């Protein structure tokens, strides 16, 4: 997030040796923080008061004014000026139950703020105007501590508490005349008021002495007071911290571990942490010890003045150095500042003596024992040839074995003596994982040399002969039944009773690239893969879960289980944890996705990149803590001390609207001037736990049908909007995915130009419709006239066609029939005159052919035949008659139902002549015994296919098309089909007859 920087607040950064005999820093609840200064928008670095209003805004009071903070930007609010001056000094802030923000100033009295409007409340002139502390009572009144006594603000007026006329020795006189810097409420509903040297108790308007501080320390100026629920009172003064419990005083000073003796602020948060703010910085009081909170560079914060806990359990601290947010974190990171020899941690292992061993890339081998960090490196251990430590493992005899990179060396550490054991010399035999079975055999997985076992001095290598088919071993894991699981880059292998069994994706693994293997307390085997998710071994097969099922990442580098049965998974983007039983619930259909909690840099990790170079890269120690190797240190978490889920629904607000490069007021009825149709909506979710993880969705009703996922983006842009009514809506979720489904909305009206108004558009529409109507009338009239002329022409043509067909049939057909009849009679009467008989036969034959030709012509020109159905009937009749007297069997394949389409005379005529030519070729040239005539109609085309079983076409040059290898007949058919927009295709495989296909386009009738 810009305009801020992140400080990881570390507890005790001076090195772990200083924690010997006491609790190390990672044993306490962890917090990290952010700090804001004037360069980020604060009115002044010195923050003296903090509060949060119900709308979610944080309010910051400084020595130079008031600021409202939304997690990203500070907005200044100037206090109204009056004759008293323009002093903007703010000492105290509090929010009452009605949501009013009350502002106590350093010389101008009391102000109230409602709906971002500030109003001054005047005091009587004889009272001091410096407000030091504010607190709301159970009755809704406001107690005001000033430099000259205690006031009660009730029903719009001030009344003094105590008696200015009473002697200073009486409680009434002391509370009325002295400086009141701090007020706190006791568990019984009474109030404690701090005056110099003493604590007074207020019940109603009755004041009594509670505790005398003058006998505790010499410098008894009380600056802060806090009462616990059990009645314990904590008092901060110039001399340190005092605890009053059951009437007993216990005093703590810098000599007891306080950062400084001047204690300005005391607060116990909802998680029971007691925070102390001093001139020397921040600390927590834990089990009788003060744990100092320092900045990343180890320097303490300076002059802490106030604390405040927001609705998400974030603790805010104000002081001389600005505003600091302290957020509870799940993780703590150990680095070189704590004593590690290197930040790039490769492996971590806990032995049976509760020593934690840490292998680093460049720093050798570290150990953590009793809160101290030590180690072995090439600088202090001559036997260690390099400091690139990989795998670590403890054997049954208590020896610690570890490997180093590049030279393939193995080392044995026993009785603080390091011995180099180098049975695997060579860069390909670098050991990255180890496991020892119950028989004492040490199994070694190498980078590229394969799997080895070491038993005493005997070294064995396993390869294809034993069933291991890959030389790269990513992990070697010893199961509870003493069997060995070996993960490689091409599969998983199980060694049991000397036999290896291979498993791959065919067995259910998500990927054959194995990164990690783990057996949980229920003896269930889990396998982490590269980009293939997490696989669970059950009943001889693997069940795989991926990001589609709710996992954070599909590459599982390492796994570990905590005491509650939760699996912790590492990847290159952080650490996630999943409850083991949720996998079963998913399988049973009780969950649609597995709930998965994710941790990264925002949760206390210095780096979210975890390690997979060697094993083990995660470890659980006897106290239940989990340790993880990362590229920037060793991360530790205590799962039993869980950081509570952030269930607070984040308030969502629209911060700013910019239209046409102009900021607009956030009015209830927003009207945007015409032409400002490029609009930007700036919004924010007031969730401060991990604001970088807040997510947003937005939509503009009237434009967007679905929500737009903006991820972490806090602005939405819309360009070239049309005039009209719109509503912009935005919803958001916090760092733990809790959504505010109601969100925020802003209805607005984008005003039109005059030419975009309804009356102007109506006028234009009327004029346009009139013009269109006139044009349509003229056009329609002309179109109807042309249509009428066309229909008259068509009618005349069809009438003429019918007349021609009728005349040809009646006149020419009758006469030719008569010629045929006379020729037949003449033939009978001529007797033996052969020549005359032949001539007469020719006359008869010619007449018959002429009749057939005329029949075709008549059929072609008759408009009654302009249908596909009539064409099919005529084709069937002609083909049957044509082959009737021949030896060729004619088979007709015509659909029983044909579409109702029209065929023009020209199309019918040319298609029929082409078919006739094809049938004639079959009869004359094919020597076929069978011909099939098939008619097909589909996809606005008809196709006539003639297929015979004859000798086929003569062979020729195959580089030429068939139509180039034959006579005029086939070319004529091609020409006829081309003339009507069709195609002709001829196929004649050797010895398989000939197939001729005619294909033409048709138009289906709209009406039957």
LINKAJO-V865479 format. One record per pair of residues at least 6 apart in sequence whose ideal C-beta (glycine too) atoms are under 8 Angstrom apart, sorted by the first residue. I is the first residue (numbers start at 0). J is the second residue. Records with the same first field share a line. If there is no record, write none. Layout:
BEGIN
I: J + J
END
This chain:
BEGIN
0: 70 + 71 + 690 + 691
2: 35 + 39 + 40 + 71 + 72
3: 33 + 34 + 35 + 39
4: 33 + 34
5: 31 + 33 + 600
6: 31 + 32 + 33 + 34 + 294 + 295 + 323
7: 31 + 32 + 295 + 332 + 603 + 605
8: 30 + 31 + 32 + 292 + 293 + 294 + 295 + 325
9: 24 + 293 + 295 + 297 + 336 + 337
10: 24 + 27 + 29 + 290 + 291 + 292 + 293 + 331
11: 17 + 18 + 23 + 24 + 290 + 291 + 293
12: 293 + 297 + 336 + 337
13: 297
14: 336 + 337 + 338 + 372
15: 23 + 24 + 333 + 337 + 338 + 367 + 370 + 371 + 372
16: 338 + 371 + 372
18: 24 + 370 + 371
19: 369 + 370 + 371
20: 370
21: 288 + 370
22: 285 + 286 + 288 + 290 + 370
23: 370
24: 290 + 331 + 337
25: 331 + 333 + 624 + 635 + 637
26: 637
27: 283 + 285 + 290
28: 270 + 272 + 327 + 640
29: 327 + 328 + 329 + 330 + 331 + 603
30: 292 + 314 + 325 + 326 + 327 + 328
31: 325 + 326 + 328 + 601 + 603
32: 323 + 324 + 325 + 326
33: 323 + 324 + 326
34: 294 + 320 + 321 + 322 + 323 + 324
35: 41 + 68 + 73 + 321 + 322 + 323
36: 44 + 320 + 321
37: 43 + 44 + 321
39: 73
40: 66 + 72 + 73
41: 59 + 61 + 66 + 73 + 321 + 322
42: 61 + 63 + 64 + 65 + 66 + 73 + 75 + 87
43: 61 + 62 + 63 + 64
44: 61 + 319 + 320 + 321
45: 61 + 62 + 302 + 304 + 317 + 318 + 319
46: 59 + 60 + 61 + 304 + 305 + 317 + 318 + 321 + 322
47: 60 + 61 + 62 + 89 + 90 + 91 + 304 + 305 + 317
48: 59 + 60 + 89 + 90 + 91 + 92 + 103 + 305 + 317
49: 57 + 58 + 59 + 60 + 92 + 305 + 306 + 307 + 315 + 317 + 322
50: 57 + 58 + 60 + 92 + 93 + 94 + 100 + 307
51: 57 + 58 + 94 + 307 + 309 + 310
52: 58 + 94 + 98 + 100
53: 94 + 98
54: 98 + 650 + 652 + 685
55: 310 + 649 + 650 + 652 + 685 + 686
56: 67 + 68 + 69 + 685
57: 67 + 68 + 69 + 70 + 309 + 315 + 685 + 687
58: 65 + 66 + 67 + 68 + 92 + 100 + 112
59: 65 + 66 + 67 + 68 + 73 + 317 + 322
60: 89 + 90 + 91 + 92 + 102 + 317
61: 89
62: 88 + 89 + 105
63: 87 + 88
64: 75 + 76 + 77 + 78 + 87 + 89
65: 75 + 76 + 77 + 78 + 87 + 89 + 102 + 112 + 117
66: 73 + 74 + 75 + 76
67: 73 + 74 + 76 + 115
68: 74 + 322
69: 652 + 654 + 683 + 685
70: 683 + 684 + 685 + 686 + 687 + 690
71: 683 + 690 + 713
72: 654
76: 112 + 115 + 117
77: 87
78: 87 + 102 + 104 + 107 + 110 + 117 + 119
79: 110 + 117 + 118 + 119
81: 107 + 119
83: 106 + 107 + 108 + 128
84: 106 + 107
86: 104 + 105 + 106 + 107
87: 104
88: 104 + 105 + 106 + 107
89: 102 + 103 + 104 + 105
90: 103 + 104 + 105 + 129 + 130 + 131 + 132
91: 102 + 103 + 130 + 131 + 132 + 133
92: 100 + 101 + 102 + 103 + 133
93: 100 + 101 + 133 + 134 + 135 + 141
94: 100 + 101
95: 101 + 135 + 139 + 141
96: 135 + 139
97: 139
98: 113
99: 111 + 112 + 113
100: 111 + 112 + 113
101: 109 + 110 + 111 + 112 + 133 + 141
102: 109 + 110 + 111 + 112 + 117
103: 109 + 130 + 131 + 132 + 133 + 143
104: 110 + 128 + 129 + 130
105: 129 + 130
106: 128 + 129
107: 119 + 128
108: 119 + 120 + 121 + 122 + 128 + 130
109: 119 + 120 + 122 + 130 + 141 + 143 + 152
110: 117 + 118 + 119 + 120
111: 117 + 118 + 120
112: 118
120: 152 + 155 + 157
122: 128 + 150 + 157
123: 157
126: 145 + 147 + 148 + 150 + 157 + 159
127: 145 + 146 + 147 + 148
128: 145
129: 145 + 146
130: 143 + 144 + 145
131: 144 + 145 + 146 + 178 + 179 + 180 + 181
132: 142 + 143 + 144 + 179 + 180 + 181 + 182
133: 141 + 142 + 143 + 144 + 182
134: 141 + 142 + 182 + 183 + 184 + 190
135: 141 + 142
136: 142 + 151 + 190
137: 188
140: 151 + 152 + 153
141: 151 + 152 + 153
142: 149 + 150 + 151 + 152 + 160 + 182 + 190 + 201
143: 149 + 150 + 151 + 152 + 157
144: 178 + 179 + 180 + 181 + 182 + 192
145: 178 + 179
146: 178 + 179
147: 176 + 177 + 178
148: 159 + 160 + 161 + 163 + 174 + 175 + 176 + 177 + 179
149: 159 + 160 + 161 + 174 + 175 + 179 + 182 + 192 + 201
150: 157 + 158 + 159 + 160
151: 157 + 158 + 159 + 160
159: 175
160: 174 + 175 + 201 + 204 + 206
161: 170 + 171 + 172 + 173 + 174 + 175 + 176 + 206
162: 169 + 171 + 172 + 175
163: 172 + 175 + 176
164: 172
165: 171 + 172 + 175
166: 172
167: 173 + 176
170: 199 + 206 + 207 + 208
171: 206
173: 194 + 197 + 199
174: 192 + 194 + 199 + 201 + 206
177: 194 + 195
178: 194 + 195
179: 192 + 193 + 194
180: 193 + 221 + 222 + 223
181: 192 + 193 + 221 + 222 + 223 + 224
182: 190 + 191 + 192 + 193 + 224
183: 190 + 191 + 224 + 225 + 226
184: 190 + 191 + 226
185: 191 + 200 + 226 + 230
186: 226 + 227 + 228 + 229 + 230
189: 200 + 201 + 202
190: 200 + 201 + 202
191: 198 + 199 + 200 + 201 + 209 + 224 + 226 + 232
192: 198 + 199 + 200 + 201 + 206
193: 199 + 221 + 222 + 223 + 224 + 234
194: 221
195: 219 + 220 + 221
196: 211 + 212 + 213 + 219 + 220 + 221
197: 208 + 209 + 210 + 211 + 212 + 213 + 219 + 221
198: 209 + 210 + 212 + 221 + 224 + 232 + 234 + 243
199: 206 + 207 + 208 + 209
200: 206 + 207 + 208 + 209
210: 232 + 234 + 243 + 248
212: 219 + 221 + 234 + 236 + 241
213: 219
215: 238 + 241 + 248 + 250
216: 236 + 238 + 239 + 241 + 250
217: 238
218: 236 + 237 + 238
219: 236 + 237 + 238
220: 236 + 237
221: 234 + 235 + 236
222: 235 + 236 + 237 + 261 + 262 + 263
223: 233 + 234 + 235 + 262 + 263 + 264 + 265 + 276
224: 232 + 233 + 234 + 235 + 265
225: 232 + 233 + 265 + 266 + 267
226: 232 + 233
227: 233 + 267
230: 244 + 245
231: 242 + 243 + 244
232: 242 + 243 + 244
233: 240 + 241 + 242 + 243 + 265 + 273
234: 240 + 241 + 242 + 243 + 265
235: 241 + 262 + 263 + 264 + 265 + 275 + 277
236: 262
237: 260 + 261
238: 250 + 252 + 260
239: 250 + 251 + 252 + 253 + 255 + 257 + 260 + 262
240: 250 + 251 + 252 + 257 + 262 + 265 + 275 + 284
241: 248 + 249 + 250 + 251
242: 248 + 249 + 250 + 251
243: 249
251: 257 + 289
252: 260
253: 259 + 260 + 279
255: 289
256: 282 + 288 + 289 + 291
257: 275 + 277 + 279 + 282 + 289
258: 277 + 278 + 279 + 280 + 281 + 282 + 289 + 291 + 299
259: 277 + 278 + 279 + 280
260: 277 + 278
261: 277 + 278 + 279
262: 275 + 276 + 277
263: 276 + 277 + 278 + 302 + 303 + 304 + 305
264: 274 + 275 + 276 + 303 + 304 + 305 + 306 + 316
265: 273 + 274 + 275 + 276 + 306
266: 273 + 274 + 276 + 306 + 307 + 308 + 314
267: 273 + 274
268: 274 + 308 + 312 + 314
269: 308 + 312
270: 312 + 327 + 643
272: 283 + 285 + 314
273: 283 + 284 + 285
274: 281 + 282 + 283 + 306 + 314 + 316
275: 281 + 282 + 283 + 284 + 289
276: 303 + 304 + 305 + 306 + 316 + 318
277: 303
278: 301 + 302 + 303
279: 299 + 301
280: 291 + 292 + 293 + 299 + 300 + 301 + 303
281: 291 + 292 + 299 + 300 + 303 + 316 + 323 + 325
282: 289 + 290 + 291 + 292
283: 289 + 290 + 292
284: 290
291: 299
292: 299 + 300 + 325
293: 299 + 300
294: 300
297: 336
300: 316 + 318 + 320 + 323
301: 318 + 319 + 320
302: 318 + 319 + 320
303: 316 + 317 + 318
304: 317 + 318 + 319
305: 316 + 317 + 318
306: 314 + 315 + 316 + 317
307: 314 + 315 + 317
308: 314 + 315
309: 315 + 687
310: 647
311: 645 + 647 + 686 + 687 + 688 + 733
312: 327 + 643 + 645 + 688
313: 324 + 325 + 326 + 327 + 687 + 688
314: 324 + 325 + 326
315: 322 + 323 + 324 + 325
316: 322 + 323 + 324 + 325
317: 323
324: 687
326: 687 + 688 + 689
327: 642 + 643
328: 602 + 603 + 642
329: 598 + 602 + 603 + 636 + 641 + 642
330: 574 + 598 + 602 + 603 + 604 + 634 + 635 + 636
331: 603 + 634 + 635 + 636
332: 603 + 604 + 605 + 629 + 631 + 632 + 633 + 634 + 635
333: 339 + 367 + 372 + 632 + 633 + 634 + 635
334: 342 + 605 + 631 + 632 + 633
335: 341 + 342
337: 372
338: 365 + 371 + 372 + 373
339: 357 + 359 + 362 + 365 + 372 + 374 + 632 + 633
340: 359 + 362 + 363 + 365 + 374 + 376 + 386
341: 359 + 360 + 361 + 362 + 363 + 386
342: 359 + 605 + 630 + 631 + 632
343: 359 + 360 + 361 + 362 + 630 + 631
344: 357 + 358 + 359 + 360 + 610 + 628 + 629 + 630 + 632 + 633
345: 358 + 359 + 360 + 388 + 389 + 610 + 612 + 613 + 616 + 628
346: 357 + 358 + 388 + 389 + 390 + 391 + 610 + 613 + 614 + 615 + 616 + 628
347: 355 + 356 + 357 + 358 + 391 + 615 + 616 + 617 + 618 + 626 + 627 + 628 + 633
348: 355 + 356 + 358 + 391 + 392 + 393 + 399 + 615 + 618
349: 355 + 356 + 618 + 619 + 620 + 621 + 626
350: 356 + 393 + 397 + 399
351: 393 + 397
352: 368
353: 368 + 620 + 621
354: 366 + 367 + 368
355: 366 + 367 + 368 + 618 + 620 + 626
356: 364 + 365 + 366 + 391 + 399 + 401
357: 364 + 365 + 366 + 367 + 374 + 628 + 633
358: 364 + 365 + 388 + 389 + 390 + 391 + 401 + 613
359: 365 + 386 + 388
360: 387 + 388 + 404 + 612
361: 386 + 387
362: 374 + 376 + 386
363: 374 + 375 + 376 + 377 + 380 + 383 + 386 + 388
364: 374 + 375 + 376 + 383 + 388 + 391 + 401 + 412
365: 372 + 373 + 374
366: 372 + 373 + 374
375: 383 + 412 + 417
376: 383 + 386
377: 383 + 384 + 385 + 386
380: 417
382: 410 + 417 + 418 + 419
383: 403 + 410 + 417 + 419
384: 403 + 406 + 408 + 419
385: 403 + 404 + 405 + 406
386: 403
387: 403 + 404 + 405
388: 401 + 402 + 403
389: 401 + 402 + 403 + 404 + 429 + 430 + 431 + 612 + 613
390: 400 + 401 + 402 + 430 + 431 + 432 + 433 + 613 + 614
391: 399 + 400 + 401 + 433 + 615
392: 399 + 400 + 401 + 433 + 434 + 435 + 441
393: 399 + 400
394: 400 + 435 + 439 + 441
395: 435 + 439
396: 413
397: 413
398: 411 + 412 + 413
399: 411 + 412 + 413
400: 409 + 410 + 411 + 412 + 420 + 433 + 441
401: 409 + 410 + 412
402: 408 + 409 + 410 + 429 + 430 + 431 + 433 + 613
403: 410 + 429
404: 429
405: 426 + 429
406: 421 + 424 + 426 + 429
407: 421 + 423 + 424 + 425 + 426 + 427 + 428 + 429 + 430 + 445 + 448
408: 419 + 420 + 421 + 423 + 424
409: 419 + 420 + 421 + 422 + 423 + 430 + 443
410: 417 + 418 + 419 + 420
411: 417 + 418 + 420
412: 418
422: 451 + 453 + 458
423: 429 + 430 + 443 + 445 + 448 + 451 + 458
425: 448
426: 446
427: 445 + 446 + 447 + 448 + 470
428: 445 + 446 + 447 + 448 + 451
429: 445 + 446 + 447 + 448
430: 443 + 444 + 445
431: 444 + 445 + 446 + 472 + 473 + 612 + 613 + 614
432: 443 + 444 + 472 + 473 + 474 + 475 + 613 + 614
433: 441 + 442 + 443 + 444 + 475 + 614
434: 441 + 442 + 475 + 476 + 477 + 483
435: 441 + 442 + 477
436: 442 + 477 + 481 + 483
437: 481
438: 454 + 481
439: 454
440: 452 + 453 + 454
441: 452 + 453 + 454
442: 450 + 451 + 452 + 475 + 477 + 483 + 485
443: 450 + 451 + 452 + 453 + 475
444: 450 + 451 + 472 + 473 + 474 + 475 + 485
445: 451 + 470 + 472
446: 471 + 472
447: 470 + 471
448: 460 + 470
449: 460 + 461 + 462 + 467 + 469 + 470 + 472
450: 460 + 461 + 462 + 467 + 472 + 475 + 485
451: 458 + 459 + 460 + 461
452: 458 + 459 + 461
461: 467 + 499
462: 470
465: 499
466: 492 + 498 + 499 + 500 + 501
467: 485 + 487 + 492 + 499
468: 489 + 490 + 501
469: 487 + 488 + 489 + 490
470: 487
471: 487 + 488 + 489
472: 485 + 486 + 487
473: 486 + 487 + 488 + 512 + 513 + 514 + 515 + 611
474: 484 + 485 + 486 + 513 + 514 + 515 + 516 + 614
475: 483 + 484 + 485 + 486 + 614
476: 483 + 484 + 485 + 486 + 516 + 517 + 518
477: 483
478: 484 + 518 + 524
479: 518 + 522
480: 495
482: 493 + 494 + 495
483: 493 + 494 + 495
484: 491 + 492 + 493 + 494 + 516 + 524
485: 491 + 492 + 493 + 494 + 499
486: 492 + 513 + 514 + 515 + 516 + 526
487: 513
488: 511 + 512 + 513
489: 503 + 511 + 512
490: 501 + 502 + 503 + 508 + 511 + 513
491: 501 + 502 + 503 + 508 + 511 + 513 + 516 + 526
492: 499 + 500 + 501 + 502
493: 499 + 500 + 502
502: 508 + 541
503: 511
504: 510 + 511 + 531
506: 540 + 541
507: 534 + 540 + 541 + 542 + 543
508: 526 + 528 + 531 + 534 + 541 + 543
509: 528 + 531 + 532 + 533 + 534 + 541 + 543 + 545 + 553
510: 528 + 529 + 530 + 531 + 532
511: 528 + 531
512: 528 + 529 + 530 + 531
513: 526 + 527 + 528 + 529
514: 527 + 528 + 529 + 554 + 555 + 556 + 557 + 611
515: 526 + 527 + 555 + 556 + 557 + 558 + 611 + 614
516: 524 + 525 + 526 + 527
517: 524 + 525 + 527 + 558 + 559 + 560 + 566
518: 524 + 525
519: 525 + 560 + 564 + 566 + 579
520: 560 + 564
521: 564 + 579
523: 535 + 536 + 537 + 579
524: 535 + 536
525: 533 + 534 + 535 + 536 + 558 + 566
526: 533 + 534 + 535 + 536 + 541
527: 533 + 534 + 554 + 555 + 556 + 557 + 558 + 568
528: 534 + 553 + 554 + 555
529: 554
530: 553 + 554
531: 543 + 545 + 553
532: 543 + 544 + 545 + 546 + 548 + 550 + 553 + 555
533: 543 + 544 + 545 + 550 + 555 + 568
534: 541 + 542 + 543 + 544
535: 541 + 542 + 543 + 544 + 582
542: 586
544: 550 + 582 + 585 + 593
545: 553
546: 552 + 553
548: 585 + 592 + 593
549: 577 + 585 + 590 + 592 + 593 + 594 + 595
550: 568 + 575 + 577 + 593 + 595
551: 568 + 570 + 572 + 573 + 575 + 595 + 597
552: 568 + 570 + 571 + 572 + 575
554: 570 + 571
555: 568 + 569 + 570
556: 568 + 569 + 570 + 571 + 609 + 610 + 611 + 616
557: 568 + 569 + 609 + 610 + 611 + 614 + 615 + 616 + 617 + 627
558: 566 + 567 + 568 + 569 + 617
559: 566 + 567 + 617 + 618 + 619 + 625
560: 566 + 567 + 579 + 619
561: 567 + 576 + 619 + 623 + 625 + 638
562: 623 + 638 + 639
563: 638 + 639
564: 578 + 579 + 580
565: 576 + 577 + 578 + 579 + 638
566: 576 + 577 + 578 + 579
567: 574 + 575 + 576 + 617 + 625 + 627 + 638
568: 574 + 575 + 576 + 577
569: 609 + 610 + 611 + 616 + 617 + 627
570: 609
571: 607 + 608 + 609
572: 599 + 607 + 608
573: 597 + 598 + 599 + 600 + 604 + 607 + 609
574: 597 + 598 + 599 + 604 + 607 + 609 + 627 + 634
575: 595 + 596 + 597 + 598
576: 595 + 596 + 598 + 638
577: 593 + 594 + 595 + 596
578: 594
581: 590 + 593 + 594
582: 593
584: 590
585: 591 + 592 + 593
596: 644 + 735
598: 604 + 636
599: 607
600: 606 + 607
601: 689 + 691 + 692 + 734
602: 642 + 689
603: 634
604: 629 + 631 + 634
605: 629 + 631 + 632 + 634
606: 629 + 630 + 631 + 632
607: 629
608: 629 + 630 + 631
609: 616 + 627 + 628 + 629
610: 616 + 628 + 629 + 630
616: 627 + 628
617: 625 + 626 + 627 + 628
618: 625 + 626
619: 625 + 626
620: 626
622: 637
623: 637 + 638 + 639
624: 635 + 636 + 637
625: 635 + 636 + 637 + 638
626: 633 + 634 + 635
627: 633 + 634 + 635 + 636
644: 735
645: 686 + 688 + 689 + 733 + 734 + 735 + 737
646: 735 + 737
647: 686 + 733 + 737
648: 733 + 737 + 738 + 739
649: 684 + 685 + 686 + 693 + 731 + 732 + 733 + 737 + 739
650: 684 + 685 + 686 + 739
651: 682 + 683 + 684 + 685 + 729 + 730 + 731 + 739 + 741 + 742 + 743
652: 682 + 683 + 685 + 743
653: 665 + 680 + 681 + 682 + 727 + 729 + 743 + 744 + 745
654: 681 + 682 + 683
655: 662 + 665 + 680 + 681
656: 662 + 663 + 665 + 669 + 678 + 679 + 680 + 681 + 745 + 747
657: 663 + 678 + 679 + 681
658: 671 + 672 + 675 + 676 + 677 + 678 + 679
659: 672 + 674 + 675 + 676 + 677
661: 675
663: 669 + 671
665: 745
668: 746 + 748
669: 745 + 746 + 747 + 748
670: 747 + 748 + 750
671: 678 + 747 + 748 + 749 + 750
672: 750
673: 722 + 749 + 750 + 751 + 752 + 755
674: 752
675: 749
676: 718 + 719 + 720 + 721 + 722 + 749
677: 716 + 717 + 718 + 719 + 720
678: 716 + 717 + 720 + 749
679: 714 + 715 + 716 + 717
680: 697 + 714 + 715 + 717 + 727 + 729 + 745
681: 713 + 714
682: 695 + 697 + 713 + 714 + 715 + 729 + 731 + 743
683: 713
684: 690 + 693 + 695 + 731 + 732 + 733 + 739
686: 693 + 731 + 733 + 734
688: 733 + 734 + 735
689: 733 + 734
690: 734
691: 711 + 734
692: 711 + 733 + 734
693: 711 + 731 + 732 + 733 + 734
694: 708 + 709 + 710 + 711 + 731 + 732 + 736
695: 709 + 710 + 711 + 712 + 713 + 729 + 730 + 731
696: 706 + 707 + 708 + 709 + 729 + 730 + 731
697: 706 + 707 + 709 + 715 + 727 + 728 + 729 + 730
698: 704 + 705 + 706 + 707 + 727 + 728
699: 715 + 717 + 725 + 726 + 727 + 728
700: 725 + 726 + 727 + 728
701: 723 + 724 + 725 + 726
702: 717 + 720 + 725
706: 730
707: 715
709: 715
715: 727 + 729
720: 749
721: 749 + 755
722: 749 + 750 + 751 + 752 + 755
723: 748 + 749
724: 746 + 747 + 748
725: 746 + 747 + 748 + 749
726: 744 + 745 + 746 + 747
727: 744 + 745 + 746 + 747
728: 742 + 743 + 744
729: 742 + 743 + 744
730: 738 + 739 + 740 + 741 + 742
731: 738 + 739 + 742
732: 738 + 739
753: 759
797: 862
800: 860 + 861 + 862 + 904
801: 861 + 862
803: 860
804: 857 + 860 + 861
807: 853 + 856 + 857
808: 853 + 857
811: 853
812: 850 + 853
815: 846 + 849 + 850 + 853
816: 846 + 850
818: 842 + 846
819: 843 + 846 + 847 + 850
822: 839 + 840 + 842 + 843 + 846
823: 843
825: 835 + 839
826: 836 + 839 + 840 + 843
829: 835 + 836 + 839
855: 911
858: 864 + 873
859: 904 + 907 + 908 + 911
860: 904
862: 904
863: 869
864: 870 + 873 + 907
865: 901 + 902 + 903 + 904 + 907
866: 899 + 900 + 901 + 902
867: 897 + 898 + 899 + 900 + 901 + 902 + 936 + 941 + 1001
868: 897 + 899
870: 902 + 907 + 910 + 911
871: 893 + 897 + 934
873: 911
874: 893 + 911 + 914 + 932 + 934 + 943
875: 891 + 893 + 932
877: 911 + 915
878: 889 + 891 + 918 + 932
879: 889 + 891
881: 889 + 918 + 922
882: 888 + 889 + 918 + 922 + 930
885: 922
886: 928
887: 921 + 922 + 927 + 928 + 929 + 930 + 947
888: 928 + 929 + 930
889: 929 + 930 + 932
890: 929 + 930 + 931 + 932
891: 932
892: 931 + 932 + 933 + 934
893: 933 + 934
894: 934 + 935 + 936
897: 936
898: 936 + 1001 + 1003
899: 1003 + 1004 + 1007
900: 936 + 941 + 1001 + 1002 + 1003 + 1004
901: 1002 + 1004
902: 910 + 1001
903: 979
905: 978 + 979
906: 979 + 981 + 999
909: 975 + 976 + 978 + 979
910: 943 + 975 + 976 + 979 + 981 + 997 + 999
912: 975
913: 971 + 972 + 975 + 976 + 983 + 997
914: 932 + 943 + 945 + 997
916: 968 + 971 + 972
917: 945 + 972 + 995 + 997
918: 930 + 932 + 945
919: 968
920: 968 + 969
921: 927 + 930 + 945 + 947 + 949 + 993
924: 949
925: 947 + 949 + 950 + 951 + 992 + 993
926: 949 + 950
927: 947 + 948 + 949 + 950 + 992
928: 948 + 949
929: 947 + 948
930: 945 + 946 + 947 + 948
931: 944 + 945 + 946 + 947
932: 943 + 944 + 945
933: 943 + 944 + 946
934: 941 + 942 + 943 + 944
935: 941 + 942 + 943 + 944
936: 942 + 1001
939: 1000 + 1001 + 1002 + 1003
940: 998 + 999 + 1000 + 1001
941: 998 + 999 + 1001
942: 996 + 997 + 998 + 999
943: 996 + 997
944: 994 + 995 + 996 + 997
945: 994 + 995
946: 992 + 993 + 994 + 995
947: 992 + 993
948: 991 + 992
949: 992 + 993
950: 990 + 992
951: 987 + 988 + 989 + 990 + 991 + 992 + 993
952: 961 + 964 + 965 + 985 + 987 + 993
953: 964
954: 989
955: 964
956: 964
961: 969 + 985 + 986 + 987
962: 969 + 970 + 973 + 983 + 985
965: 985
969: 983 + 985 + 995
972: 983 + 995 + 997
973: 983
975: 983
976: 982 + 983 + 997 + 998 + 999
977: 983
979: 999
980: 999 + 1000
981: 997 + 998 + 999 + 1000
982: 997 + 998 + 999
983: 995 + 996 + 997 + 998
984: 995 + 996 + 998
985: 993 + 994 + 995 + 996
986: 993 + 994 + 996
987: 993 + 994
END
